Amino acid sequence: MTNPKAPMKFAGNFTQQEAIPEEAIESAIAVMRSGRLHRYNVAEPGEPSETARLEVEFANYQDQKYALALASGGYAMQTALRAIDLQPSEPVLTNAFTLSPVPGAITAAGGIPVLIETTSDLTIDIDHLDAVATRTKARVLMLSHMRGHIADMDAIADLIKRHNILMIEDCAHTMGASFNGVKSGNHGQIACFSTQTYKHMNSGEGGFLTTNHDEYMARAIVLSGSYMLFERHVAAPPKEAFDQVRMQTPNCSGRMDNLRAAILRPQLAKLDANCARWNERYNRIMQILKPHNVIAVSNSHAHAHEVFSSFQFSIPTLNDAQNAQFLADCYKRGVELKWFGDRNPVAYTSHYESWQYVESQPLAQTDQVLHRLYDCRIPLTFSVNDCEAIALIIVEEANKVAS
Ligand SMILES: *Cc1c(COP(=O)(O)O)cnc(C)c1O
């Protein structure tokens, strides 16, 4: 089958997300009319706020007992680390290929990020993880499902059991994804999610923490800034779980408010349908990029059901000049790519060596993977045909520069 022809220029806007659904806008207006924006500000005793309702719905969606809505995904990760009582300077194993809020959250919670190598499928390198876990005897793994790529979770489950490691999952890009039919986020002790504009639900800023563990959740709720109003949470452990922690746990305010919860509840109802729309777009792009002889794309584990709201590919053969040419030529034709290998952090991509607050730990394999790795968003305002046009432009420019 030959591909259709690429347009001269793609006119779509890569930062344009879909509008917030009308019912969500109405519900936000109702919250503003009520004046009750703070999550604990309810008219009747016992009445759950928008935020408390969202937590119940999200816990149900995730098949977890408890959910806590927070100010951001990065804040959810900090809270998770504090909830497990991370000690000052305690090592936290994490992916070298991830977004800066991950090492940022570990550092903010007082931990030391210990970076793990990356496979060509853009997941954590399990052999390296095993070796570093043995060497450091670390108690905690912050596993980041970066850009939605899910590692072999059976192998990870085996590893954390052998090393007696506590796992927190960074599910910023796996909301709606699963492995072996188990929702992403349910393979460890705690999961963290983001509802920042470029994730799978959009409240501008926001996040969730989920767990089945009574004590972790009681601490997380107090940490999030519940004052002594924790009984107003519904997707929360029983009152007794707070007896021990309520006065021993610092208040590190980072709550979600009712306005953001109001715009998220209708989005949660549409989440699975939107995940399918993302994958339709991603699959069309991959159909075009995968067969190409100089373009390399990652493979998914057979048991992973992933959701891709962006795509990654690499062209390992390009030299520096060709790399710069390729990026510039795609840009001229309206295709905005980000390059993960750039040592100078740009926009939201950042090479792990640019996190200078983390002790330098050169990782040859990750360097190799990131060297010519490119990133592109797929906002849902793009049609499947738009995605086809983007992929065709990439193929033409790759042919031009690599010939
Ligand atoms: C977006 C993101 C987060 C959290 O982001 P916030 O902006 O703090 O909500 C965490 N990890 C990854 C991999 C992300 O992409």
The ligand as an SDF file (V2000), in Angstrom:
LIG
                    3D

 15 15  0  0  0  0  0  0  0  0999 V2000
    2.9300   16.0440   33.8310 C   0  0  0  0  0  0  0  0  0  0  0  0
    3.7070   15.0110   34.4920 C   0  0  0  0  0  0  0  0  0  0  0  0
    3.7390   14.9050   35.8840 C   0  0  0  0  0  0  0  0  0  0  0  0
    3.0330   15.8220   36.8580 C   0  0  0  0  0  0  0  0  0  0  0  0
    2.8210   17.0450   36.3820 O   0  0  0  0  0  0  0  0  0  0  0  0
    2.1120   18.2830   37.1010 P   0  0  0  0  0  0  0  0  0  0  0  0
    2.3400   19.3400   36.0980 O   0  0  0  0  0  0  0  0  0  0  0  0
    2.8000   18.4810   38.3930 O   0  0  0  0  0  0  0  0  0  0  0  0
    0.6580   17.9420   37.2800 O   0  0  0  0  0  0  0  0  0  0  0  0
    4.4490   13.8640   36.4180 C   0  0  0  0  0  0  0  0  0  0  0  0
    5.1000   12.9780   35.6550 N   0  0  0  0  0  0  0  0  0  0  0  0
    5.0940   13.0400   34.3180 C   0  0  0  0  0  0  0  0  0  0  0  0
    5.8170   12.0050   33.5360 C   0  0  0  0  0  0  0  0  0  0  0  0
    4.4050   14.0660   33.6880 C   0  0  0  0  0  0  0  0  0  0  0  0
    4.4310   14.1370   32.3660 O   0  0  0  0  0  0  0  0  0  0  0  0
  1  2  1  0
  2  3  1  0
  2 14  2  0
  3  4  1  0
  3 10  2  0
  4  5  1  0
  5  6  1  0
  6  7  2  0
  6  8  1  0
  6  9  1  0
 10 11  1  0
 11 12  2  0
 12 13  1  0
 12 14  1  0
 14 15  1  0
M  END
$$$$
